[in-house]
């Protein structure tokens, strides 16, 4: 039960429930865990951006919050393009390797 108090565990549980009950668990933003869901994330971003362009909207912006062993509030960033994501994730992984 204590695992649900951590955001990562809670989000994984909500994602699992969303798969089982999509209509009941649509109250929180779609969430991906990288790198394990990297391809799904890329596919979803392409689809979402396709819809944005189709409806003449600005590109959807995504919040990226790396998880770690300690709070990294200054490491939260916003992206709207996939190449930004690749750069930021590599930058974060590089900094994490050196922080450990």
GROMACS elastic network, one bead per residue, 0.5 to 0.9 nm:
[ bonds ]
;  ai    aj funct       b0    kb
    1     4     6  0.56956   500
    1     5     6  0.75937   500
    2     5     6  0.54124   500
    2     6     6  0.75070   500
    3     6     6  0.56300   500
    3     7     6  0.85518   500
    3     8     6  0.86079   500
    3     9     6  0.57535   500
    3    10     6  0.71999   500
    4     7     6  0.71046   500
    4     8     6  0.81823   500
    4     9     6  0.54516   500
    4    11     6  0.83782   500
    4    13     6  0.78667   500
    5     8     6  0.87552   500
    5     9     6  0.74690   500
    5    10     6  0.66559   500
    6     9     6  0.55257   500
    6    10     6  0.61059   500
    6    11     6  0.85732   500
    7    10     6  0.50357   500
    7    11     6  0.59231   500
    7    12     6  0.84984   500
    8    11     6  0.52072   500
    8    12     6  0.62137   500
    8    13     6  0.86646   500
    8    33     6  0.89450   500
    8    67     6  0.75881   500
    9    12     6  0.51273   500
    9    13     6  0.62033   500
    9    14     6  0.86097   500
   10    13     6  0.51316   500
   10    14     6  0.61529   500
   10    15     6  0.85839   500
   11    15     6  0.60122   500
   11    16     6  0.85311   500
   11    31     6  0.75395   500
   12    15     6  0.50747   500
   12    16     6  0.62437   500
   12    17     6  0.86795   500
   12    31     6  0.86954   500
   12    33     6  0.85860   500
   13    16     6  0.51028   500
   13    17     6  0.62328   500
   13    18     6  0.85653   500
   14    17     6  0.50122   500
   14    18     6  0.60164   500
   14    19     6  0.86842   500
   14    25     6  0.72232   500
   14    28     6  0.86463   500
   15    19     6  0.64241   500
   15    20     6  0.89126   500
   15    25     6  0.82481   500
   15    30     6  0.81011   500
   15    31     6  0.74790   500
   15    32     6  0.88347   500
   16    19     6  0.52370   500
   16    20     6  0.66652   500
   16    21     6  0.87464   500
   17    20     6  0.50910   500
   17    21     6  0.58399   500
   17    22     6  0.75396   500
   17    24     6  0.86788   500
   17    25     6  0.66930   500
   18    21     6  0.50360   500
   18    23     6  0.76961   500
   18    24     6  0.73946   500
   18    26     6  0.69318   500
   19    22     6  0.57856   500
   19    25     6  0.85058   500
   20    25     6  0.88247   500
   21    24     6  0.55601   500
   21    25     6  0.61601   500
   21    26     6  0.87267   500
   22    25     6  0.53576   500
   22    26     6  0.61877   500
   23    26     6  0.58712   500
   23    27     6  0.89423   500
   24    27     6  0.77082   500
   25    28     6  0.73748   500
   26    29     6  0.76020   500
   26    30     6  0.83581   500
   28    31     6  0.85452   500
   31    41     6  0.86604   500
   32    35     6  0.88084   500
   32    36     6  0.85098   500
   32    37     6  0.60146   500
   32    38     6  0.77486   500
   32    40     6  0.78917   500
   32    41     6  0.62816   500
   33    36     6  0.61084   500
   33    37     6  0.54708   500
   33    38     6  0.74519   500
   33    41     6  0.84484   500
   34    37     6  0.52933   500
   34    38     6  0.53996   500
   34    41     6  0.81820   500
   34    66     6  0.87763   500
   34    89     6  0.86557   500
   35    38     6  0.50144   500
   35    39     6  0.85206   500
   35    89     6  0.89256   500
   36    39     6  0.80904   500
   36    40     6  0.88969   500
   37    40     6  0.53106   500
   37    41     6  0.60679   500
   37    42     6  0.86968   500
   38    41     6  0.50818   500
   38    42     6  0.62429   500
   38    43     6  0.86755   500
   39    42     6  0.50996   500
   39    43     6  0.61463   500
   39    44     6  0.85106   500
   40    43     6  0.51271   500
   40    44     6  0.60359   500
   40    45     6  0.85067   500
   41    44     6  0.51387   500
   41    45     6  0.60451   500
   41    46     6  0.85699   500
   42    45     6  0.51501   500
   42    46     6  0.61807   500
   42    47     6  0.86167   500
   42    82     6  0.71535   500
   43    46     6  0.52265   500
   43    47     6  0.62471   500
   43    48     6  0.86556   500
   44    47     6  0.50488   500
   44    48     6  0.60134   500
   44    49     6  0.84402   500
   45    48     6  0.50683   500
   45    49     6  0.59568   500
   45    50     6  0.83345   500
   45    60     6  0.84588   500
   45    80     6  0.88170   500
   45    81     6  0.83894   500
   45    82     6  0.75779   500
   46    49     6  0.51823   500
   46    50     6  0.60057   500
   46    51     6  0.86948   500
   46    82     6  0.84763   500
   47    51     6  0.63578   500
   47    52     6  0.86612   500
   48    51     6  0.51521   500
   48    52     6  0.62302   500
   48    53     6  0.87716   500
   48    59     6  0.82242   500
   48    60     6  0.72554   500
   49    53     6  0.61638   500
   49    54     6  0.84314   500
   49    57     6  0.89740   500
   49    58     6  0.86283   500
   49    59     6  0.57837   500
   49    60     6  0.66163   500
   49    80     6  0.89036   500
   49    81     6  0.89822   500
   50    53     6  0.52526   500
   50    54     6  0.61009   500
   50    55     6  0.86907   500
   50    59     6  0.88474   500
   51    55     6  0.61663   500
   51    56     6  0.84502   500
   51    57     6  0.83419   500
   52    55     6  0.53339   500
   52    56     6  0.60108   500
   52    58     6  0.63423   500
   52    59     6  0.57741   500
   52    60     6  0.70797   500
   53    57     6  0.59530   500
   53    58     6  0.73622   500
   53    59     6  0.73548   500
   54    57     6  0.77677   500
   57    60     6  0.82161   500
   58    61     6  0.87974   500
   59    80     6  0.62411   500
   59    81     6  0.81166   500
   60    79     6  0.86392   500
   60    80     6  0.59799   500
   60    81     6  0.88041   500
   61    78     6  0.64338   500
   61    79     6  0.55089   500
   61    81     6  0.80268   500
   62    77     6  0.84453   500
   62    78     6  0.56013   500
   62    79     6  0.52816   500
   62    80     6  0.60138   500
   62    81     6  0.88332   500
   63    76     6  0.72137   500
   63    77     6  0.60221   500
   63    79     6  0.66172   500
   63    80     6  0.89214   500
   64    75     6  0.84218   500
   64    76     6  0.57382   500
   64    77     6  0.53964   500
   64    78     6  0.60500   500
   64    79     6  0.73946   500
   64    85     6  0.82544   500
   64    88     6  0.88728   500
   64    89     6  0.88853   500
   65    72     6  0.84177   500
   65    73     6  0.82488   500
   65    75     6  0.68696   500
   65    77     6  0.68519   500
   65    78     6  0.89140   500
   66    72     6  0.77512   500
   66    75     6  0.71042   500
   66    76     6  0.70007   500
   66    89     6  0.83475   500
   66    92     6  0.77420   500
   67    70     6  0.81022   500
   67    71     6  0.79877   500
   67    72     6  0.78597   500
   68    71     6  0.69650   500
   68    72     6  0.74640   500
   68    96     6  0.83220   500
   69    72     6  0.89139   500
   71    74     6  0.86591   500
   71    75     6  0.89205   500
   72    75     6  0.52452   500
   72    76     6  0.72968   500
   73    76     6  0.57889   500
   74    77     6  0.80379   500
   75    92     6  0.78670   500
   77    88     6  0.84201   500
   78    85     6  0.88672   500
   79    82     6  0.76765   500
   79    84     6  0.61112   500
   79    85     6  0.64048   500
   79    88     6  0.88816   500
   80    83     6  0.89384   500
   80    84     6  0.73586   500
   80    85     6  0.81789   500
   81    84     6  0.54817   500
   81    85     6  0.68385   500
   82    85     6  0.50673   500
   82    86     6  0.64948   500
   82    87     6  0.88291   500
   83    86     6  0.51569   500
   83    87     6  0.63321   500
   83    88     6  0.86724   500
   84    87     6  0.52268   500
   84    88     6  0.61192   500
   84    89     6  0.85516   500
   85    88     6  0.51476   500
   85    89     6  0.59695   500
   85    90     6  0.84216   500
   86    89     6  0.53393   500
   86    90     6  0.61597   500
   86    91     6  0.85054   500
   87    90     6  0.53049   500
   87    91     6  0.60771   500
   87    92     6  0.86335   500
   88    92     6  0.60425   500
   88    93     6  0.85550   500
   89    92     6  0.50292   500
   89    93     6  0.60752   500
   89    94     6  0.84404   500
   90    93     6  0.51373   500
   90    94     6  0.60377   500
   90    95     6  0.85700   500
   91    94     6  0.51660   500
   91    95     6  0.62528   500
   91    96     6  0.86312   500
   92    95     6  0.50868   500
   92    96     6  0.60189   500
   92    97     6  0.85692   500
   93    97     6  0.61245   500
   93    98     6  0.86656   500
   94    97     6  0.53040   500
   94    98     6  0.65342   500
   94    99     6  0.87961   500
   95    98     6  0.51908   500
   95    99     6  0.61228   500
   95   100     6  0.88315   500
   96   100     6  0.62783   500
   97   100     6  0.56462   500
